Amino acid sequence: MNIATGAMNTLLPKLGELIVGEYKLQAGVKGEIEELEEELRSMDAALHKVSEVPADQLDAQVKIWAKDVRELSYDIEDAVDTFMLHNKGHELDEPFSLTGLIARTTNLLKKAITNHKIHNVIKDIMERVKKVSERRARYKIDDVAAKPNTVAIDPRLEYMYKKVTDLVGIEGPKNELAEKLVGEGSSSGQHPNIISIFGFGGLGKTTLANELFGDLKSKFDCHVFVSVSLNPDIKMVLKNILSRLDKNSVVNEAWDLMLLVDMIREFIKNRRCLCVIDDVWNESAWDTIKLALQDAKHGSKIIITTRNKAVAEHAGGAVYEMKPLPDDDSRNLLNRRIFDSEDGCPPCLRKVSDKILKKCGGVPLAIITTASLLANKPVNSVEWEKLNSSIGSGLQRIRDVDKMKKILMLSYDDLPFHLKTCLLYLGLYPEDAVIGKDSLVSSWIAEGFIAQEARPEGTTLWETGESYFSELVNRSLIQPAVGPSVVLDGSLRTCQVHDMVLELINQLSVEEGFASMLLPNGQQEDTKASAAQRKQMRRLSLHNFNKIHASREAREQWSKLRSLIVFGKVDSLPSLSSFQVLRVLQLEDCTNLHDNCFNDLGKLRHLRFLRLGWCREVPESIGKLESLEILEMVTRYGVTVMLPMSFAKLQKLVRLSVFGVRLPVGLPLGDMNSLQELGFINISSIEEIEEISNLKELRVLHIEISGDMAVESIFMCLQRCTNVKELKITTTTTEEGRLLCSLDSMPLVPSGLQSLTFFSNCWMTSLPRWINSSTLSCLTTLGIMLSETPQSEHLEKLAELPSLRFLRVWLRVRRRDTSLHQNLIITGRGFRYLKNLEIRLSSVVLVFQPGAMPELRRLELGSEDIIPSGLENLRSLRHVFLADADAADEAVTALREAFKDHPNRPSVERRGW
């Protein structure tokens, strides 16, 4: 069910804090709060139960009740937060009005929240809670149907059986996978070969698997194609496998799971089998099915399709990622469906058809669906332009588009409730936006989507948020951004949302009153939302405004907003005092903003995450943001901004992520006891690094060195930062090598360091002695820059690092001498767990011997690098990148030729910076 859980995650712990904390509550109020907490916990449990049911299977009254519970939780949390802030000694600048926060249609709660009047607030809240509880009983919310075990009609069936002549772009993938399945060397190993096909819904995974099955099944003794689908009945799946493998079997309904497993294993143990297990959603379902198939005769093959990358990797074997169709194939598919010819599109329609195809994003299902709409339109550009404009607004009423939506909804319905909320937040970003992971996770944390109680033991909220991001990527609901979106440690730093998914998000968001977008004319984009829904919106994004002018209706909702994101340049902002309960404020381009726009910044006392893009000055009033936990600031290249002295008052600040920002002289940074992440702060004096060394909770430190500082002094101070796990150092100096020429004589780095990376001109003449297995036993990520060619003993030291997963080695580029090539040999010893290797070694030739880097999956080479020797020995390799987008075709061709016989057929791609 597409219902977010409102503020329950953060509200319930706060009510508990009110009860046990040192708040000056009137007699009897604690008892009322305990009663309120108990009732809300019961509502929260019911809301979780409702969220497990697909939206189309819920009664309208249940949906309305769930919305009201969510709105109630927001209103209560806003009131509780304001009381807590006031109770801690802060006088409000003016009486805090509860109008619009606690009651929508009554003026009963126009009371100021003070220490002595919280009783009245709780009393009125309880009246609302009781009304909602009465409706819960009246409409039997607790009797809501349990999550169904099967999908009655699989919406993918129609597309699975398209004629071969209707398919475009499938021959290449089909031939490639067929070669892996039945080509030379495909029968190695004692167990069945497994190939997992994964990708976004609608890319044609099932169609591809069905084509392979039809072409290859005659080569096997027995064969079976079964769909698992969302929320499967595994016992029924196993019955289907047995009955389709053994046509003579009579399945007894009384057989239990293990008996079915044994029956299948007995049947296939002396036979070569081809098994297609389609639409696997989770690892546990696959684990049970695998038990039944793992004893198939030598030479058997298993094909799995899934939307979840984690499932594909868990299954073992080769992983094939379905990609969107290239532009030419997309155009051919559209033309063939409409004009019965790949070149049948009239010249007058080519421009608009290209715009339509852009929205389809190379997804065959989207193209086929759109083609069915265009086929019924007059063949003229006016009608096609109308349809192009309507895509993403009103198409859900059309039958074919409704089928496409149902296929996407399967992915949404499978999400746990907390990921549904996180996914809906992406609807605040514009179409085709490149979304930074850090800003997105920061917003989730500030909004309370990541509950303290939900995070695994021993992890931070930030780490939990990153795992949420990764899970959405693995489930193919968000995708890596075009361009270099992967950082050294293998994690994504940016993502994008496919247009089809974004449209689904926006539709769900409107239905639930989750978020809204304000157009430059001051009107809201969600025209289908009712007036009541628009008033309940808690999140707002503004796109491409010059001057923000909003309707009266839009301004009325600002007092309830929790997130405000402004994209594009703006000249002015509404008075920030209008946003009384704002938690997230992101201004992506502050270039034209006047300084007086920030006059009321200090009044945003609930603000937890602030992002200022291209800022020129940091206002002194920032020190009044007593709830601020995360601050991101970006300046234009070459511009340096000084933090104000009031910055030190931000005692709750956990994460400071900046670039081009300096510390003022005398700032007591070391007193900010909550600070855990500090990155990329500009350092020009030893006093500044000494202040940083006093931050006892610091986990992540990124510094930019300027001036005449010696790196030895920096590391001497950092010895006191015993909790630092990640350290990145760059420099603004133009004197290459000056900073790091004497690293060998430095004191040791923090012993628990897990990530160490040097950038810019931080060149080392040789590998420091302290980079060794005993000093850096926990190091997983290392990025170094060498001014001299590394020697074999340097590689041996790196190879011995026991935890190393990600390695970058850059050699300073000199004039390339093709007559002198030095070989560096990577033996089968060491680098046992390395997964990602980035090298820029110019005329040095890497030689990979058999057994080298057995876990390496990703290799990146510089544009000047000579192609390494022995690439075929990297048995786990899946992706190779050339760092220069203009890399020579000869290099790409040579690499692809080198991988012709590689079992994984690694992809070879160019990428720019």
Residue pairs with C-beta under 8 A, 6 or more apart in sequence:
1 50
1 51
1 52
1 53
1 54
1 55
1 58
1 66
1 413
2 55
2 412
2 420
2 508
2 511
2 512
3 47
3 50
3 51
3 63
3 66
3 67
3 70
3 417
3 420
3 512
4 70
4 417
4 420
4 421
4 424
4 512
4 514
5 44
5 47
5 48
5 51
5 70
5 73
5 417
5 418
5 421
6 47
6 69
6 70
6 71
6 72
6 73
6 74
7 70
7 73
7 74
7 76
7 77
7 448
8 40
8 43
8 44
8 47
8 73
9 418
9 448
9 449
9 450
9 451
9 453
9 454
10 77
10 448
10 451
11 40
11 73
11 76
11 77
11 80
12 37
12 40
12 41
12 44
13 451
13 452
13 453
14 77
14 80
14 81
14 84
15 33
15 36
15 37
15 40
15 80
16 37
17 84
18 25
18 30
18 33
18 80
18 84
19 30
19 33
19 34
19 37
23 84
23 87
23 115
24 87
24 115
25 33
25 115
25 118
25 119
26 116
26 118
26 119
28 119
29 118
29 119
29 122
32 119
32 122
32 123
32 126
33 122
35 126
36 76
36 122
36 125
36 126
36 129
39 129
39 133
40 73
40 76
40 129
43 69
43 129
43 132
43 133
43 136
46 69
46 136
46 141
46 142
46 144
47 66
47 69
47 70
48 417
49 142
49 144
50 58
50 62
50 66
50 141
50 144
51 66
51 417
51 420
52 146
52 147
52 417
53 144
53 145
53 146
53 147
54 148
54 409
54 413
55 63
55 409
55 413
57 145
57 148
58 144
59 139
59 144
61 135
61 139
62 139
62 141
62 144
65 132
65 135
65 136
65 139
65 141
67 512
67 513
67 536
68 132
68 135
69 132
70 512
71 513
71 536
72 128
72 129
72 132
74 538
74 560
74 562
75 101
75 102
75 125
75 128
76 102
76 125
78 101
78 560
78 580
78 581
78 606
79 98
79 101
79 102
79 113
79 121
79 125
81 581
81 606
82 96
82 113
82 581
82 606
83 113
83 118
83 121
85 605
85 606
85 626
85 627
86 92
86 96
86 113
86 114
86 115
87 115
90 605
90 626
92 112
93 603
95 112
96 112
96 113
96 580
97 110
97 112
98 109
98 110
98 111
98 113
98 121
99 107
99 109
99 110
100 535
100 556
100 559
100 560
101 109
101 559
101 560
101 581
102 109
102 121
102 124
102 125
102 128
103 109
103 124
103 128
104 535
108 124
109 121
109 124
111 117
111 120
111 121
113 121
135 141
136 142
147 231
148 231
149 231
149 232
149 233
150 229
150 231
150 232
150 233
150 236
151 229
151 230
151 231
151 410
154 227
154 229
154 279
155 403
155 406
155 407
155 410
156 206
156 279
156 407
158 403
159 204
159 206
159 207
159 365
159 368
160 206
160 207
160 210
161 210
162 207
164 211
166 336
166 337
167 204
167 207
167 211
168 325
168 329
168 332
168 333
168 336
168 364
169 325
169 326
169 329
169 332
169 333
169 364
170 204
170 207
170 208
170 211
173 208
173 320
173 322
174 208
174 211
174 212
174 215
176 320
176 905
177 195
177 197
177 208
177 212
177 303
177 320
178 212
178 215
178 216
179 186
180 186
180 193
180 195
180 318
180 903
180 905
181 193
181 195
181 212
181 216
181 301
181 303
182 216
182 219
182 301
185 901
185 903
186 193
186 301
187 193
187 298
187 299
190 298
191 294
191 296
192 273
192 275
192 293
192 294
192 296
192 300
192 301
192 302
193 300
193 301
193 302
193 317
193 318
194 301
194 302
194 303
194 304
194 315
194 316
194 317
194 318
195 301
195 302
195 303
195 304
195 317
195 318
195 319
195 320
196 303
196 304
196 305
196 306
196 311
196 312
196 313
196 315
196 317
196 318
196 319
196 320
197 205
197 208
197 209
197 303
197 304
197 305
197 306
197 312
197 320
197 322
198 205
198 305
198 306
198 307
198 308
198 309
198 311
198 312
198 319
198 320
198 321
198 322
198 476
199 205
199 307
199 321
199 322
199 323
199 476
200 307
200 322
200 324
200 363
200 476
200 479
200 498
201 307
201 365
201 407
201 408
201 410
201 411
201 476
202 363
202 364
202 365
202 366
202 404
202 407
202 408
202 500
203 322
203 323
203 324
203 363
203 364
203 365
204 322
204 364
204 365
205 305
205 306
205 307
205 322
206 227
206 278
206 279
206 305
207 364
208 305
208 322
209 225
209 276
209 278
209 303
209 305
210 225
210 276
212 276
212 303
213 223
213 225
213 274
213 276
213 303
216 274
216 301
217 223
217 274
219 274
220 271
220 272
220 273
220 274
220 300
220 301
221 271
221 272
221 273
221 297
222 245
222 246
222 267
222 268
222 271
222 272
222 273
222 274
223 245
223 273
223 274
223 275
224 240
224 241
224 244
224 245
224 273
224 274
224 275
224 276
225 244
225 275
225 276
225 278
226 237
226 240
226 241
226 244
226 276
226 277
226 278
227 278
227 279
228 237
228 277
228 278
228 279
228 280
228 281
228 285
228 289
229 279
229 281
229 410
230 279
230 281
230 410
230 413
230 414
231 281
231 414
232 281
232 285
234 257
234 285
234 288
234 289
235 256
235 257
235 260
237 285
237 289
238 257
238 260
238 261
238 264
238 288
238 289
238 292
239 251
239 255
239 260
241 264
241 275
241 289
241 292
241 293
242 249
242 251
242 260
242 263
242 264
242 267
243 249
243 251
245 264
245 267
245 268
245 273
246 267
249 263
249 267
251 260
255 263
257 288
260 292
261 288
261 291
261 292
264 292
264 293
265 291
265 292
265 293
265 294
265 295
268 293
268 295
268 296
268 297
268 300
269 295
269 296
269 297
270 297
271 296
271 297
271 300
272 296
272 297
272 298
272 299
272 300
273 293
273 296
273 297
273 300
273 301
274 300
274 301
274 303
275 293
275 296
275 300
275 301
275 302
275 303
276 302
276 303
276 304
276 305
277 286
277 289
277 302
277 303
277 304
277 305
278 304
278 305
279 305
279 306
280 286
280 289
280 304
280 305
280 306
280 308
280 311
280 315
281 306
281 307
281 308
281 311
281 414
282 308
282 311
283 310
283 311
283 314
286 304
286 311
286 314
286 315
290 315
293 300
293 302
296 302
302 317
304 311
304 312
304 315
306 312
307 411
307 475
307 476
308 474
308 475
308 476
309 319
309 321
309 473
309 474
309 475
309 476
310 471
310 474
312 319
313 319
318 903
318 904
319 878
323 362
324 330
324 361
324 362
324 363
325 333
325 362
325 363
325 364
325 367
326 362
327 357
327 362
329 362
330 357
330 360
330 362
330 367
331 342
331 345
331 353
331 354
331 357
332 342
333 364
333 367
333 368
333 371
334 345
334 353
334 356
334 357
334 360
334 367
334 370
334 371
334 374
335 341
335 342
335 343
335 344
335 345
335 353
336 342
337 367
337 368
337 371
337 372
337 375
338 344
338 345
338 371
338 374
338 375
339 345
345 353
346 379
348 380
348 381
349 379
349 380
349 381
349 384
351 381
352 381
352 384
352 385
352 388
353 384
355 388
356 370
356 374
356 384
356 387
356 388
356 391
357 367
359 366
359 370
359 388
359 391
359 392
359 499
360 366
360 367
360 370
360 499
360 500
361 498
361 499
361 500
363 498
363 500
365 404
365 407
366 404
366 500
369 400
369 401
369 403
369 404
370 391
372 400
373 387
373 395
373 398
373 400
373 401
374 384
374 387
377 383
377 384
377 387
391 503
392 431
392 499
392 502
392 503
392 506
395 401
396 402
396 405
396 507
404 500
405 504
408 500
408 501
408 504
409 504
411 475
411 476
411 477
412 420
412 423
412 477
412 504
412 508
414 475
415 423
415 475
415 477
418 449
418 450
418 451
418 454
418 468
419 468
419 471
419 472
421 449
422 444
422 449
422 468
422 472
423 472
423 477
423 478
423 505
424 505
424 508
424 509
424 512
424 514
424 515
425 440
425 443
425 444
425 447
425 449
425 515
425 539
425 563
426 435
426 440
426 478
426 497
426 502
426 505
427 502
427 505
427 506
427 508
427 509
427 514
427 515
428 515
428 517
428 539
428 540
428 541
428 563
428 565
429 435
429 497
429 541
429 565
429 567
430 541
430 543
430 567
431 499
431 502
432 496
432 499
433 496
433 497
433 567
434 481
434 482
434 483
434 494
434 495
434 496
435 478
435 481
435 494
435 495
435 496
435 497
436 493
436 494
437 466
437 469
437 491
437 492
437 493
437 494
437 495
438 493
438 632
438 657
439 586
439 611
439 632
440 469
440 495
441 462
441 465
441 466
441 468
441 469
442 584
442 609
442 611
442 630
442 632
442 655
443 563
443 584
443 586
443 609
444 450
444 465
444 468
445 461
445 462
445 465
445 608
445 609
445 629
445 630
446 563
446 583
446 584
446 608
446 609
446 629
446 630
447 562
447 563
447 583
447 584
448 583
450 461
450 464
450 465
450 468
452 461
454 464
455 461
455 463
455 464
456 464
460 676
460 699
462 655
462 677
466 491
469 478
469 492
469 495
470 491
470 492
472 478
473 479
473 480
473 492
473 495
477 497
477 501
478 495
478 496
478 497
478 501
479 495
479 496
479 497
479 498
480 486
480 492
480 494
480 495
480 496
481 492
481 494
481 495
481 496
482 496
483 494
483 911
483 912
484 911
484 912
484 913
485 492
485 493
485 494
485 495
486 492
486 493
486 858
487 493
488 757
488 781
488 783
488 806
488 808
488 836
488 838
489 755
489 780
489 781
489 805
489 806
489 836
490 805
490 806
490 835
490 836
490 858
497 505
506 526
508 514
509 515
509 516
509 526
510 516
510 526
510 528
510 529
510 533
513 529
513 533
513 534
513 536
513 537
513 538
514 537
514 538
514 539
515 537
515 538
515 539
515 540
515 541
515 563
516 524
516 525
516 526
516 529
516 534
516 537
516 539
516 540
516 541
516 557
517 524
517 525
517 526
517 540
517 541
517 542
517 543
518 524
518 525
518 540
518 541
518 542
518 543
518 545
518 550
518 554
519 525
519 543
520 543
520 544
520 545
520 546
522 549
522 550
522 551
522 554
523 551
523 554
524 534
524 554
526 533
526 534
529 537
531 553
534 553
534 557
535 553
535 556
535 557
535 560
536 557
536 560
537 557
537 560
537 561
538 560
538 561
538 562
538 563
539 561
539 562
539 563
539 564
540 557
540 558
540 561
540 563
540 564
540 565
541 564
541 565
541 566
541 567
542 548
542 564
542 565
542 566
542 567
542 570
543 567
543 568
544 567
544 568
545 566
545 568
545 570
546 569
546 570
546 571
547 570
547 571
547 572
548 566
548 570
548 572
548 573
548 574
550 574
555 574
555 578
558 574
558 578
558 579
559 578
559 579
559 580
559 581
560 581
561 579
561 581
561 582
562 581
562 582
562 583
562 584
563 582
563 583
563 584
563 585
563 586
564 579
564 582
564 584
564 585
564 586
565 584
565 586
565 588
566 573
566 586
566 587
566 588
567 588
567 589
568 588
568 589
569 589
569 591
569 592
570 587
570 589
570 592
570 593
571 592
571 593
571 594
572 593
572 594
572 597
573 587
573 593
573 597
575 600
576 582
576 597
576 598
576 599
576 600
576 601
576 603
576 604
577 600
577 603
579 585
579 604
580 606
581 606
582 604
582 606
582 607
583 606
583 607
583 608
583 609
584 607
584 608
584 609
585 604
585 607
585 609
585 610
585 611
586 609
586 610
586 611
586 613
587 593
587 611
587 612
587 613
587 615
588 611
588 613
589 613
589 614
590 612
590 613
590 614
590 615
590 616
591 614
591 616
591 636
595 617
595 619
598 619
598 621
599 621
600 621
601 619
601 621
601 622
601 624
601 625
602 621
602 622
602 623
602 624
602 625
603 624
604 625
605 624
605 625
605 626
605 627
606 627
607 625
607 627
607 628
608 627
608 628
608 629
608 630
609 628
609 629
609 630
609 631
609 632
610 622
610 625
610 628
610 630
610 631
610 632
611 631
611 632
611 633
612 618
612 632
612 633
612 634
613 634
614 634
614 635
614 636
615 633
615 634
615 635
615 641
616 635
616 639
616 641
617 641
618 633
618 641
618 642
618 643
618 644
618 647
618 661
619 644
620 644
620 645
620 646
621 646
622 628
622 631
622 644
622 646
622 647
622 650
623 644
623 645
623 646
623 647
623 648
623 649
623 650
624 646
624 649
625 650
626 649
626 650
626 651
626 652
627 652
628 650
628 652
628 653
629 652
629 653
629 654
629 655
629 674
630 653
630 654
630 655
630 657
631 650
631 653
631 655
631 656
631 657
631 658
632 657
632 658
633 641
633 657
633 658
633 659
633 661
634 658
634 659
634 660
635 641
635 659
635 660
635 661
636 660
637 660
638 660
639 660
640 660
640 661
640 662
640 682
641 660
641 661
641 662
642 661
642 662
642 663
642 664
643 661
643 662
643 663
643 664
643 667
644 664
645 664
645 666
645 667
647 667
648 667
648 668
648 669
648 671
648 672
650 672
651 672
651 673
651 674
652 674
653 672
653 674
653 675
654 674
654 675
654 676
654 677
655 675
655 676
655 677
656 675
656 677
656 678
656 679
656 681
657 677
657 679
657 680
658 679
658 680
658 681
659 680
659 704
660 682
661 681
661 682
662 681
662 682
662 684
663 669
663 681
663 682
663 683
663 688
663 691
665 687
667 691
668 691
669 675
669 688
669 691
669 692
669 694
669 695
670 690
670 691
670 692
670 693
670 694
670 695
671 694
672 695
673 695
673 696
673 697
674 697
675 695
675 697
675 698
676 697
676 698
676 699
676 700
677 698
677 699
677 700
677 701
678 692
678 695
678 698
678 700
678 701
678 702
678 703
679 700
679 701
679 702
679 703
679 728
680 702
680 703
680 704
680 728
680 730
681 692
681 702
681 703
681 704
682 703
682 704
682 706
682 732
683 689
683 692
683 703
683 704
683 705
683 706
683 709
683 714
684 705
684 706
684 707
684 709
685 707
685 709
686 709
686 713
686 717
689 703
689 709
689 713
689 714
689 717
689 718
690 717
692 698
692 701
692 703
692 717
692 718
692 721
693 717
693 718
693 719
693 720
693 721
694 720
695 721
696 723
697 723
698 721
698 723
698 724
699 723
699 724
699 725
699 726
700 724
700 725
700 726
701 718
701 721
701 724
701 726
701 727
701 728
702 726
702 727
702 728
702 729
702 730
703 714
703 728
703 729
703 730
704 730
704 731
704 732
705 711
705 714
705 729
705 730
705 731
705 732
705 733
705 739
706 731
706 732
706 733
709 739
710 739
711 729
711 739
711 740
711 742
711 743
711 746
712 742
712 745
712 746
712 747
714 729
715 746
715 747
715 749
716 746
716 747
718 724
718 727
718 749
718 750
719 747
719 748
719 750
721 750
722 750
722 751
722 752
723 750
723 752
724 750
724 752
724 753
725 752
725 753
725 754
725 755
726 753
726 754
726 755
726 781
727 749
727 750
727 753
727 755
727 756
727 757
728 755
728 756
728 757
728 758
728 759
729 757
729 758
729 759
729 762
730 758
730 759
730 760
730 762
731 739
731 759
731 760
731 761
731 762
732 760
733 739
733 761
734 761
735 761
736 761
736 763
736 787
736 812
737 761
737 763
737 765
737 787
739 761
739 762
740 758
740 762
740 763
740 764
740 765
741 764
741 765
743 764
743 768
744 766
744 768
744 769
746 768
746 770
748 770
748 775
749 756
749 770
749 775
749 776
751 775
751 776
751 778
752 778
753 776
753 778
753 779
754 778
754 779
754 780
754 781
754 803
755 779
755 780
755 781
755 782
756 776
756 779
756 781
756 782
756 783
757 781
757 782
757 783
757 808
758 764
758 783
758 784
758 785
759 783
759 785
762 785
763 785
763 786
763 787
763 812
764 784
764 785
764 786
764 787
765 786
765 787
765 788
766 786
766 788
766 791
766 794
767 784
767 786
767 790
767 794
767 797
767 798
770 776
771 782
771 784
771 797
771 798
771 801
772 797
772 800
772 801
773 797
773 800
773 801
773 802
776 801
777 801
777 802
777 803
778 803
779 801
779 803
779 804
780 803
780 804
780 805
780 806
781 804
781 805
781 806
781 807
782 798
782 801
782 804
782 806
782 807
782 808
783 807
783 808
783 810
783 838
784 808
784 809
784 810
785 810
785 812
786 809
786 810
786 811
786 812
787 811
787 812
789 811
789 822
789 844
790 809
790 811
790 824
790 844
792 824
792 825
795 824
795 826
796 830
798 804
798 807
798 809
798 830
798 831
799 826
799 827
799 829
799 830
799 831
800 830
803 833
804 831
804 833
804 834
805 833
805 834
805 835
805 836
806 834
806 835
806 836
807 834
807 836
807 837
807 838
808 837
808 838
808 839
809 838
809 839
809 840
809 841
810 838
810 839
810 840
810 862
811 840
811 841
811 842
811 844
813 840
813 842
813 862
813 864
814 842
816 842
816 843
816 864
817 843
818 843
820 843
821 843
821 844
821 845
821 866
822 843
822 844
822 845
823 844
823 845
823 846
823 847
823 869
824 841
824 844
824 845
824 846
824 847
825 847
825 849
826 846
826 847
826 848
826 849
826 852
826 853
826 870
827 849
827 851
827 852
828 849
828 850
828 851
828 852
828 854
831 852
831 853
831 856
832 854
832 855
833 855
834 853
834 855
834 856
835 855
835 856
835 857
835 858
836 856
836 857
836 858
836 860
837 853
837 856
837 858
837 859
837 860
838 859
838 860
839 846
839 859
839 860
839 861
839 862
839 865
840 861
840 862
840 864
840 865
840 883
841 862
841 865
842 862
842 864
842 865
843 866
844 866
845 866
845 868
845 869
846 868
846 869
847 868
847 869
847 870
848 868
848 869
848 870
848 871
848 873
848 874
849 870
849 873
850 870
850 873
851 873
852 870
852 873
852 874
853 874
853 876
854 875
854 876
855 876
856 874
856 876
856 877
857 876
857 877
857 878
857 879
858 877
858 878
858 879
858 880
858 881
859 874
859 877
859 879
859 880
859 881
860 880
860 881
860 882
860 883
860 911
861 867
861 868
861 880
861 881
861 882
861 883
862 883
862 884
863 882
863 883
863 884
863 886
863 887
867 891
867 894
867 895
867 898
871 877
871 895
871 898
871 899
871 902
872 898
872 899
872 901
872 902
875 903
875 904
876 904
877 899
877 902
877 904
877 906
878 904
878 906
878 907
879 906
879 907
879 909
880 895
880 899
880 906
880 907
880 908
880 909
881 908
881 909
881 910
881 911
882 891
882 892
882 895
882 908
882 909
882 910
882 911
883 911
883 913
884 910
884 912
885 910
885 911
885 912
886 910
886 912
887 910
892 908
892 910
895 908
896 908
899 905
899 906
899 908
